[in-house]
């Protein structure tokens, strides 16, 4: 009889939700906030903390937050990003992952920058990963290309929190013609969103993962926004990455990028 894992790992995961629904579903309790405050090891206040129990291990709670560390001007600040595993009953910190994020041309911290993704990333029959998505990509603005909605996948085993996928962009946009800076001109852009599919094949005991991206063209003419018609209305891109014994190895040149989005490659 086919196992539940064999069925589930063929399913696509990573459904996107509205920002308001996400924030409502990941609110921290006062007791959780107190524990996170003690865990940050910095003088700055907690910024936009979020908490969510793990569906497959409800005795554990996933939490994440930012702490401002440097820089006075918005858009030029440095934050410490913390991902934490809490005991759901006593709210005690079990493990922490820390990393610094510097705002700039390609990065911006927002109140809704963190989404706790507890979809069923079943890497094998015993191990299920969970995600933290960072909405830290800067707006396209006058740039021709941007990436965003960065996915990080973690596992918690033997009291250790390990990141297996690091800042995988799952949103991509590129302006092919014209400019987004001048409302008086025509423009054409492509917007791609990606989701993950857990595959039945494995390497070093963990499932291979397929990144499936779909790009949709939009254009503006005579101050009206409309979908591009014809064979170039949309297209897809796939990329499979595998566990190498320590983490998932990702060749970022194979992700949706300038080369993939060049109309000549259609």
C-alpha positions as YAML, in Angstrom:
chain: A
units: angstrom
residues:
- id: 1
  name: UNK
  ca: [0.00, 0.00, 0.00]
- id: 2
  name: UNK
  ca: [1.39, 3.37, -0.99]
- id: 3
  name: UNK
  ca: [2.50, 5.37, 2.09]
- id: 4
  name: UNK
  ca: [1.10, 8.76, 2.92]
- id: 5
  name: UNK
  ca: [4.57, 10.23, 2.41]
- id: 6
  name: UNK
  ca: [4.79, 8.77, -1.11]
- id: 7
  name: UNK
  ca: [1.54, 10.48, -1.96]
- id: 8
  name: UNK
  ca: [2.29, 13.80, -0.29]
- id: 9
  name: UNK
  ca: [5.80, 14.27, -1.62]
- id: 10
  name: UNK
  ca: [4.42, 14.45, -5.16]
- id: 11
  name: UNK
  ca: [2.28, 17.41, -4.25]
- id: 12
  name: UNK
  ca: [3.31, 21.00, -4.88]
- id: 13
  name: UNK
  ca: [3.79, 23.10, -1.78]
- id: 14
  name: UNK
  ca: [4.31, 26.74, -1.08]
- id: 15
  name: UNK
  ca: [0.90, 28.31, -1.67]
- id: 16
  name: UNK
  ca: [0.91, 32.08, -1.31]
- id: 17
  name: UNK
  ca: [-1.49, 33.83, 1.07]
- id: 18
  name: UNK
  ca: [-2.47, 37.45, 1.53]
- id: 19
  name: UNK
  ca: [-0.29, 39.48, 3.89]
- id: 20
  name: UNK
  ca: [-3.15, 40.19, 6.29]
- id: 21
  name: UNK
  ca: [-4.14, 36.52, 6.60]
- id: 22
  name: UNK
  ca: [-0.51, 35.50, 7.13]
- id: 23
  name: UNK
  ca: [0.08, 38.03, 9.90]
- id: 24
  name: UNK
  ca: [-3.15, 37.10, 11.71]
- id: 25
  name: UNK
  ca: [-2.17, 33.42, 11.70]
- id: 26
  name: UNK
  ca: [1.30, 33.96, 13.18]
- id: 27
  name: UNK
  ca: [0.78, 36.30, 16.13]
- id: 28
  name: UNK
  ca: [3.00, 35.75, 19.19]
- id: 29
  name: UNK
  ca: [1.52, 35.48, 22.68]
- id: 30
  name: UNK
  ca: [2.83, 37.71, 25.52]
- id: 31
  name: UNK
  ca: [4.67, 34.70, 27.00]
- id: 32
  name: UNK
  ca: [6.31, 33.95, 23.65]
- id: 33
  name: UNK
  ca: [7.33, 37.57, 23.24]
- id: 34
  name: UNK
  ca: [8.95, 37.53, 26.65]
- id: 35
  name: UNK
  ca: [11.04, 34.49, 25.73]
- id: 36
  name: UNK
  ca: [12.04, 36.01, 22.38]
- id: 37
  name: UNK
  ca: [13.04, 39.23, 24.12]
- id: 38
  name: UNK
  ca: [15.40, 37.23, 26.33]
- id: 39
  name: UNK
  ca: [16.83, 35.32, 23.34]
- id: 40
  name: UNK
  ca: [17.89, 38.25, 21.15]
- id: 41
  name: UNK
  ca: [21.16, 39.12, 23.01]
- id: 42
  name: UNK
  ca: [20.95, 42.70, 21.68]
- id: 43
  name: UNK
  ca: [19.76, 45.99, 23.12]
- id: 44
  name: UNK
  ca: [17.37, 46.90, 20.29]
- id: 45
  name: UNK
  ca: [13.65, 46.10, 20.48]
- id: 46
  name: UNK
  ca: [12.03, 43.14, 18.75]
- id: 47
  name: UNK
  ca: [10.85, 44.12, 15.28]
- id: 48
  name: UNK
  ca: [7.79, 42.38, 13.82]
- id: 49
  name: UNK
  ca: [8.04, 39.05, 15.69]
- id: 50
  name: UNK
  ca: [5.91, 36.16, 14.42]
- id: 51
  name: UNK
  ca: [5.13, 32.74, 15.94]
- id: 52
  name: UNK
  ca: [3.45, 29.57, 14.70]
- id: 53
  name: UNK
  ca: [3.20, 26.01, 16.06]
- id: 54
  name: UNK
  ca: [4.64, 23.29, 13.83]
- id: 55
  name: UNK
  ca: [1.70, 21.19, 12.50]
- id: 56
  name: UNK
  ca: [3.54, 17.87, 12.72]
- id: 57
  name: UNK
  ca: [5.14, 18.70, 16.10]
- id: 58
  name: UNK
  ca: [2.69, 20.91, 18.03]
- id: 59
  name: UNK
  ca: [4.89, 20.72, 21.12]
- id: 60
  name: UNK
  ca: [7.26, 23.04, 19.22]
- id: 61
  name: UNK
  ca: [6.69, 26.60, 18.01]
- id: 62
  name: UNK
  ca: [8.55, 28.29, 15.16]
- id: 63
  name: UNK
  ca: [9.27, 32.00, 15.70]
- id: 64
  name: UNK
  ca: [11.18, 34.66, 13.80]
- id: 65
  name: UNK
  ca: [11.91, 38.36, 14.21]
- id: 66
  name: UNK
  ca: [14.31, 41.21, 13.38]
- id: 67
  name: UNK
  ca: [16.42, 43.36, 15.71]
- id: 68
  name: UNK
  ca: [17.74, 46.69, 14.46]
- id: 69
  name: UNK
  ca: [21.49, 46.93, 15.06]
- id: 70
  name: UNK
  ca: [22.87, 49.83, 13.02]
- id: 71
  name: UNK
  ca: [21.94, 52.66, 10.65]
- id: 72
  name: UNK
  ca: [19.51, 55.50, 11.33]
- id: 73
  name: UNK
  ca: [17.98, 56.05, 7.89]
- id: 74
  name: UNK
  ca: [15.33, 53.68, 6.56]
- id: 75
  name: UNK
  ca: [16.72, 51.74, 3.65]
- id: 76
  name: UNK
  ca: [20.25, 51.87, 5.06]
- id: 77
  name: UNK
  ca: [19.79, 49.93, 8.28]
- id: 78
  name: UNK
  ca: [21.29, 46.65, 9.46]
- id: 79
  name: UNK
  ca: [19.12, 44.06, 11.20]
- id: 80
  name: UNK
  ca: [19.81, 40.79, 12.91]
- id: 81
  name: UNK
  ca: [17.35, 38.19, 11.65]
- id: 82
  name: UNK
  ca: [16.56, 35.49, 14.21]
- id: 83
  name: UNK
  ca: [14.77, 32.17, 13.68]
- id: 84
  name: UNK
  ca: [13.86, 30.38, 16.91]
- id: 85
  name: UNK
  ca: [12.39, 27.08, 18.05]
- id: 86
  name: UNK
  ca: [10.34, 27.39, 21.28]
- id: 87
  name: UNK
  ca: [8.83, 24.81, 23.59]
- id: 88
  name: UNK
  ca: [5.11, 25.39, 23.00]
- id: 89
  name: UNK
  ca: [4.11, 24.74, 26.60]
- id: 90
  name: UNK
  ca: [6.79, 26.53, 28.59]
- id: 91
  name: UNK
  ca: [7.92, 28.90, 25.81]
- id: 92
  name: UNK
  ca: [11.57, 28.11, 26.46]
- id: 93
  name: UNK
  ca: [14.03, 28.65, 23.62]
- id: 94
  name: UNK
  ca: [15.33, 25.35, 22.21]
- id: 95
  name: UNK
  ca: [17.47, 26.54, 19.28]
- id: 96
  name: UNK
  ca: [18.30, 29.77, 17.42]
- id: 97
  name: UNK
  ca: [19.59, 30.65, 13.96]
- id: 98
  name: UNK
  ca: [20.99, 34.18, 13.53]
- id: 99
  name: UNK
  ca: [22.01, 36.18, 10.48]
- id: 100
  name: UNK
  ca: [22.56, 39.84, 9.60]
- id: 101
  name: UNK
  ca: [20.65, 41.56, 6.80]
- id: 102
  name: UNK
  ca: [21.82, 44.88, 5.40]
- id: 103
  name: UNK
  ca: [19.29, 47.11, 3.71]
- id: 104
  name: UNK
  ca: [20.28, 48.64, 0.40]
- id: 105
  name: UNK
  ca: [19.49, 48.70, -3.28]
- id: 106
  name: UNK
  ca: [18.37, 45.05, -3.30]
- id: 107
  name: UNK
  ca: [17.00, 44.64, 0.24]
- id: 108
  name: UNK
  ca: [14.38, 46.39, 2.36]
- id: 109
  name: UNK
  ca: [12.88, 45.34, 5.71]
- id: 110
  name: UNK
  ca: [9.09, 45.76, 6.02]
- id: 111
  name: UNK
  ca: [6.53, 45.08, 8.79]
- id: 112
  name: UNK
  ca: [5.30, 42.06, 6.79]
- id: 113
  name: UNK
  ca: [8.76, 40.81, 5.83]
- id: 114
  name: UNK
  ca: [8.50, 37.42, 7.58]
- id: 115
  name: UNK
  ca: [6.12, 34.60, 6.65]
- id: 116
  name: UNK
  ca: [6.37, 31.31, 8.56]
- id: 117
  name: UNK
  ca: [5.80, 28.60, 5.96]
- id: 118
  name: UNK
  ca: [4.74, 25.34, 7.62]
- id: 119
  name: UNK
  ca: [3.67, 23.54, 4.44]
- id: 120
  name: UNK
  ca: [4.44, 19.81, 4.24]
- id: 121
  name: UNK
  ca: [8.05, 19.79, 3.05]
- id: 122
  name: UNK
  ca: [8.48, 16.06, 3.75]
- id: 123
  name: UNK
  ca: [12.13, 15.27, 2.99]
- id: 124
  name: UNK
  ca: [11.68, 11.62, 3.95]
- id: 125
  name: UNK
  ca: [9.34, 9.48, 6.09]
- id: 126
  name: UNK
  ca: [10.75, 10.89, 9.34]
- id: 127
  name: UNK
  ca: [11.96, 14.42, 8.54]
- id: 128
  name: UNK
  ca: [9.75, 17.35, 7.63]
- id: 129
  name: UNK
  ca: [11.32, 20.73, 6.91]
- id: 130
  name: UNK
  ca: [9.66, 24.08, 7.57]
- id: 131
  name: UNK
  ca: [10.21, 27.39, 5.88]
- id: 132
  name: UNK
  ca: [10.74, 31.04, 6.68]
- id: 133
  name: UNK
  ca: [10.02, 33.32, 3.74]
- id: 134
  name: UNK
  ca: [11.60, 36.78, 3.78]
- id: 135
  name: UNK
  ca: [9.80, 39.48, 1.84]
- id: 136
  name: UNK
  ca: [12.94, 41.63, 1.80]
- id: 137
  name: UNK
  ca: [13.45, 42.25, -1.91]
- id: 138
  name: UNK
  ca: [13.42, 45.93, -2.87]
- id: 139
  name: UNK
  ca: [10.69, 47.21, -5.16]
- id: 140
  name: UNK
  ca: [11.49, 47.08, -8.88]
- id: 141
  name: UNK
  ca: [11.48, 50.89, -9.10]
- id: 142
  name: UNK
  ca: [13.75, 52.04, -11.90]
- id: 143
  name: UNK
  ca: [15.68, 48.75, -11.95]
- id: 144
  name: UNK
  ca: [15.16, 46.36, -14.84]
- id: 145
  name: UNK
  ca: [15.33, 43.21, -12.74]
- id: 146
  name: UNK
  ca: [14.45, 42.20, -9.16]
- id: 147
  name: UNK
  ca: [14.06, 39.09, -7.01]
- id: 148
  name: UNK
  ca: [12.06, 38.61, -3.83]
- id: 149
  name: UNK
  ca: [10.14, 36.34, -1.43]
- id: 150
  name: UNK
  ca: [13.28, 34.51, -0.33]
- id: 151
  name: UNK
  ca: [12.62, 31.00, 1.02]
- id: 152
  name: UNK
  ca: [14.74, 29.43, 3.75]
- id: 153
  name: UNK
  ca: [14.11, 25.78, 4.68]
- id: 154
  name: UNK
  ca: [15.10, 24.48, 8.13]
- id: 155
  name: UNK
  ca: [15.02, 21.17, 9.99]
- id: 156
  name: UNK
  ca: [15.12, 20.72, 13.76]
- id: 157
  name: UNK
  ca: [16.84, 17.51, 14.84]
- id: 158
  name: UNK
  ca: [18.64, 16.52, 18.04]
- id: 159
  name: UNK
  ca: [18.08, 20.02, 19.48]
- id: 160
  name: UNK
  ca: [19.87, 21.62, 16.50]
- id: 161
  name: UNK
  ca: [18.25, 24.02, 14.03]
- id: 162
  name: UNK
  ca: [19.84, 23.58, 10.59]
- id: 163
  name: UNK
  ca: [19.17, 25.62, 7.47]
- id: 164
  name: UNK
  ca: [19.11, 23.44, 4.34]
- id: 165
  name: UNK
  ca: [17.94, 25.98, 1.74]
- id: 166
  name: UNK
  ca: [19.30, 29.52, 1.90]
- id: 167
  name: UNK
  ca: [17.44, 32.57, 0.57]
- id: 168
  name: UNK
  ca: [15.93, 30.94, -2.52]
- id: 169
  name: UNK
  ca: [14.08, 33.66, -4.50]
- id: 170
  name: UNK
  ca: [10.51, 32.62, -5.36]
- id: 171
  name: UNK
  ca: [9.45, 35.87, -7.04]
- id: 172
  name: UNK
  ca: [11.13, 37.46, -10.05]
- id: 173
  name: UNK
  ca: [10.35, 40.41, -12.29]
- id: 174
  name: UNK
  ca: [12.06, 42.06, -15.25]
- id: 175
  name: UNK
  ca: [11.25, 45.01, -17.49]
- id: 176
  name: UNK
  ca: [11.90, 44.03, -21.11]
- id: 177
  name: UNK
  ca: [10.92, 47.25, -22.82]
- id: 178
  name: UNK
  ca: [10.43, 50.83, -21.68]
- id: 179
  name: UNK
  ca: [10.78, 51.99, -18.08]
- id: 180
  name: UNK
  ca: [8.71, 51.73, -14.89]
- id: 181
  name: UNK
  ca: [9.94, 55.19, -13.84]
- id: 182
  name: UNK
  ca: [8.03, 57.24, -16.44]
- id: 183
  name: UNK
  ca: [4.25, 56.88, -16.55]
- id: 184
  name: UNK
  ca: [4.14, 58.56, -19.93]
- id: 185
  name: UNK
  ca: [5.92, 55.77, -21.79]
- id: 186
  name: UNK
  ca: [4.93, 52.25, -22.72]
- id: 187
  name: UNK
  ca: [6.47, 49.35, -20.87]
- id: 188
  name: UNK
  ca: [6.48, 45.59, -20.90]
- id: 189
  name: UNK
  ca: [7.48, 43.43, -17.97]
- id: 190
  name: UNK
  ca: [7.49, 39.79, -16.93]
- id: 191
  name: UNK
  ca: [6.50, 38.65, -13.43]
- id: 192
  name: UNK
  ca: [7.37, 35.12, -12.31]
- id: 193
  name: UNK
  ca: [6.26, 33.27, -9.18]
- id: 194
  name: UNK
  ca: [7.73, 29.96, -8.07]
- id: 195
  name: UNK
  ca: [6.68, 27.05, -5.88]
- id: 196
  name: UNK
  ca: [8.33, 23.85, -4.74]
- id: 197
  name: UNK
  ca: [7.50, 20.25, -5.53]
- id: 198
  name: UNK
  ca: [8.97, 17.47, -3.39]
- id: 199
  name: UNK
  ca: [10.13, 14.65, -5.68]
- id: 200
  name: UNK
  ca: [10.26, 10.88, -5.02]
- id: 201
  name: UNK
  ca: [13.98, 10.72, -5.91]
- id: 202
  name: UNK
  ca: [16.50, 11.23, -3.08]
- id: 203
  name: UNK
  ca: [20.14, 12.07, -2.42]
- id: 204
  name: UNK
  ca: [21.83, 11.36, 0.94]
- id: 205
  name: UNK
  ca: [18.45, 10.41, 2.40]
- id: 206
  name: UNK
  ca: [16.57, 13.63, 1.56]
- id: 207
  name: UNK
  ca: [14.14, 14.18, -1.31]
- id: 208
  name: UNK
  ca: [15.13, 16.14, -4.41]
- id: 209
  name: UNK
  ca: [13.18, 19.38, -4.84]
- id: 210
  name: UNK
  ca: [11.85, 20.91, -8.04]
- id: 211
  name: UNK
  ca: [11.44, 24.67, -8.32]
- id: 212
  name: UNK
  ca: [8.64, 25.46, -10.78]
- id: 213
  name: UNK
  ca: [8.39, 29.06, -12.01]
- id: 214
  name: UNK
  ca: [5.75, 30.60, -14.24]
- id: 215
  name: UNK
  ca: [6.37, 33.96, -15.88]
- id: 216
  name: UNK
  ca: [3.48, 36.14, -17.06]
- id: 217
  name: UNK
  ca: [3.93, 39.14, -19.34]
- id: 218
  name: UNK
  ca: [2.19, 42.44, -18.71]
- id: 219
  name: UNK
  ca: [2.33, 45.61, -20.76]
- id: 220
  name: UNK
  ca: [1.18, 49.18, -20.60]
- id: 221
  name: UNK
  ca: [0.07, 51.13, -23.65]
- id: 222
  name: UNK
  ca: [-1.75, 54.46, -23.74]
- id: 223
  name: UNK
  ca: [-1.75, 54.49, -19.89]
- id: 224
  name: UNK
  ca: [-3.69, 51.21, -19.74]
- id: 225
  name: UNK
  ca: [-2.30, 48.07, -18.11]
- id: 226
  name: UNK
  ca: [-3.14, 44.89, -19.99]
- id: 227
  name: UNK
  ca: [-1.96, 41.33, -20.39]
- id: 228
  name: UNK
  ca: [0.26, 40.59, -23.34]
- id: 229
  name: UNK
  ca: [-1.54, 38.51, -25.95]
- id: 230
  name: UNK
  ca: [-0.31, 35.66, -28.10]
- id: 231
  name: UNK
  ca: [2.26, 32.94, -27.59]
- id: 232
  name: UNK
  ca: [4.38, 35.08, -25.26]
- id: 233
  name: UNK
  ca: [1.65, 35.60, -22.66]
- id: 234
  name: UNK
  ca: [3.28, 33.18, -20.21]
- id: 235
  name: UNK
  ca: [6.00, 30.53, -19.96]
- id: 236
  name: UNK
  ca: [7.45, 28.15, -17.41]
- id: 237
  name: UNK
  ca: [10.89, 27.28, -16.05]
- id: 238
  name: UNK
  ca: [11.89, 24.32, -13.87]
- id: 239
  name: UNK
  ca: [15.02, 23.58, -11.88]
- id: 240
  name: UNK
  ca: [15.79, 20.57, -9.66]
- id: 241
  name: UNK
  ca: [18.16, 20.89, -6.71]
- id: 242
  name: UNK
  ca: [19.53, 18.11, -4.51]
- id: 243
  name: UNK
  ca: [20.80, 17.56, -0.98]
- id: 244
  name: UNK
  ca: [24.60, 17.15, -0.85]
- id: 245
  name: UNK
  ca: [24.85, 15.74, 2.68]
- id: 246
  name: UNK
  ca: [25.02, 19.17, 4.36]
- id: 247
  name: UNK
  ca: [22.51, 21.38, 2.53]
- id: 248
  name: UNK
  ca: [20.69, 21.70, -0.77]
- id: 249
  name: UNK
  ca: [23.09, 22.75, -3.50]
- id: 250
  name: UNK
  ca: [21.60, 25.46, -5.73]
- id: 251
  name: UNK
  ca: [23.17, 26.82, -8.92]
- id: 252
  name: UNK
  ca: [21.74, 30.34, -8.90]
- id: 253
  name: UNK
  ca: [22.60, 30.84, -12.56]
- id: 254
  name: UNK
  ca: [19.89, 28.24, -13.29]
- id: 255
  name: UNK
  ca: [17.17, 30.26, -11.54]
- id: 256
  name: UNK
  ca: [14.89, 32.70, -13.39]
- id: 257
  name: UNK
  ca: [17.25, 35.49, -14.36]
- id: 258
  name: UNK
  ca: [18.29, 37.87, -17.10]
- id: 259
  name: UNK
  ca: [19.19, 35.04, -19.46]
- id: 260
  name: UNK
  ca: [15.91, 33.18, -18.95]
- id: 261
  name: UNK
  ca: [13.90, 36.39, -19.33]
- id: 262
  name: UNK
  ca: [15.52, 37.57, -22.53]
- id: 263
  name: UNK
  ca: [12.68, 37.61, -25.16]
- id: 264
  name: UNK
  ca: [15.14, 36.24, -27.72]
- id: 265
  name: UNK
  ca: [15.21, 32.98, -25.74]
- id: 266
  name: UNK
  ca: [11.48, 32.43, -26.08]
...
